[in-house]
């Protein structure tokens, strides 16, 4: 879908913040939540999910927190969004929320168009790395 759910936006913001902090040790969840304006309870769930993606790891204890497992230029926006949408899997349709409840399943005049739209969107997501977003932020700050 063209509009990214809040959960996915928060996941991207969390990955972005971890990328900004990469190489400086784990980042505390409360710091990520504050800097990226993400409700702490949502962030706890999202980071728990992201640990399962292999993109994020956590360390317990006073000096613990979260960190990325690979560099920002090796993580695409598409990687994050696909993982976050994974539970929906093949049940998702570009025209409907779920194909299982669609009255036009297999006979939808809109499905082809929505599928092409989603493919075009993911072409952009897949070609945009977290490093690209970091570079965008630097460029914005230089212009101010």
C-alpha positions in Angstrom: 0.0 0.0 0.0 1.2 3.5 -0.7 0.6 4.6 2.9 3.0 2.9 5.3 1.4 1.8 8.6 2.7 3.6 11.8 4.3 0.3 12.9 6.4 0.3 9.8 7.3 4.0 10.1 8.4 3.4 13.7 10.5 0.4 12.7 12.2 2.5 10.0 12.8 5.3 12.5 14.3 2.9 15.0 16.6 1.3 12.4 17.6 4.9 11.3 18.4 5.9 14.9 20.4 2.7 15.4 22.3 3.5 12.2 23.2 7.0 13.5 24.6 5.4 16.6 26.4 2.5 15.0 29.9 1.9 16.2 29.2 3.7 19.5 27.8 0.7 21.4 24.2 -0.3 22.1 21.6 2.4 22.3 19.0 2.3 25.0 15.4 1.9 24.0 14.3 5.0 26.0 16.8 7.1 24.0 15.6 5.8 20.7 12.0 6.4 21.7 12.7 10.0 22.8 14.8 11.0 19.8 12.5 9.5 17.2 9.2 10.3 18.9 8.1 6.7 19.2 5.8 5.6 22.1 8.0 3.4 24.3 5.6 0.5 24.5 5.3 0.3 20.7 9.0 0.5 20.3 9.6 -2.4 22.7 7.3 -4.6 20.6 8.8 -3.4 17.3 12.4 -3.9 18.4 11.5 -7.4 19.7 10.2 -8.2 16.3 13.2 -6.7 14.5 15.5 -8.9 16.5 13.9 -11.8 14.6 14.9 -10.1 11.3 18.6 -10.4 11.9 19.0 -6.7 11.4 19.0 -5.8 15.1 20.6 -7.4 18.2 20.2 -6.6 21.9 22.5 -6.7 24.9 21.2 -6.9 28.4 22.3 -5.0 31.4 23.2 -1.5 32.5 25.4 -0.9 29.4 22.9 -2.8 27.2 20.6 -1.7 24.5 20.1 -2.3 20.8 22.4 -2.1 17.8 22.4 -3.0 14.1 24.0 -6.2 13.0 25.2 -4.7 9.6 26.1 -1.4 8.2 23.4 1.1 7.0 24.5 0.7 3.4 23.6 -3.0 3.6 20.0 -2.5 4.9 17.3 -1.3 2.5 14.0 0.2 3.4 12.5 -2.7 1.6 14.3 -5.2 3.9 12.7 -3.6 6.9 9.2 -3.2 5.5 9.1 -6.7 4.1 10.0 -8.1 7.5 7.5 -6.0 9.3 4.7 -7.1 6.9 5.8 -10.7 6.9 2.9 -12.0 9.0 0.5 -11.0 6.4 2.5 -12.8 3.7 0.5 -14.0 0.7 -2.8 -13.1 2.3 -2.2 -9.4 1.4 -3.6 -7.9 -1.8 -2.9 -4.5 -3.2 -6.6 -3.9 -3.8 -7.9 -5.2 -0.4 -6.6 -5.6 3.1 -6.8 -9.4 2.9 -7.5 -11.7 0.0 -9.3 -14.2 2.3 -12.3 -11.8 2.7 -12.4 -10.4 -0.8 -15.7 -10.9 -2.7 -13.8 -10.4 -6.0 -10.9 -12.8 -5.2 -9.5 -14.0 -8.5 -11.8 -11.8 -10.5 -10.8 -8.3 -9.6 -10.4 -5.6 -12.3 -8.2 -3.5 -9.9 -5.8 -6.2 -8.7 -3.3 -5.8 -11.6 -3.1 -2.1 -11.2 -2.6 -2.2 -7.4 0.0 -4.9 -7.8 1.9 -2.8 -10.3 1.7 0.2 -7.9 3.1 -1.9 -5.0 5.9 -3.2 -7.2 6.8 0.4 -8.2 6.8 1.4 -4.5 9.0 -1.5 -3.5 11.4 -0.7 -6.3 12.0 2.6 -4.6 12.1 1.0 -1.1 14.6 -1.6 -2.3 16.8 0.9 -3.9 16.9 3.2 -0.8 19.3 2.2 1.9 19.3 3.4 5.5 22.7 5.0 4.5 20.8 7.0 1.8 18.5 8.3 4.6 21.4 9.2 6.8 22.9 11.1 3.8 19.6 12.9 3.3 19.6 14.0 6.9 23.1 15.4 6.6 22.2 17.3 3.4 19.1 18.8 5.2 21.3 20.0 8.1 23.9 21.5 5.7 21.2 23.5 4.0 20.0 25.1 7.2 
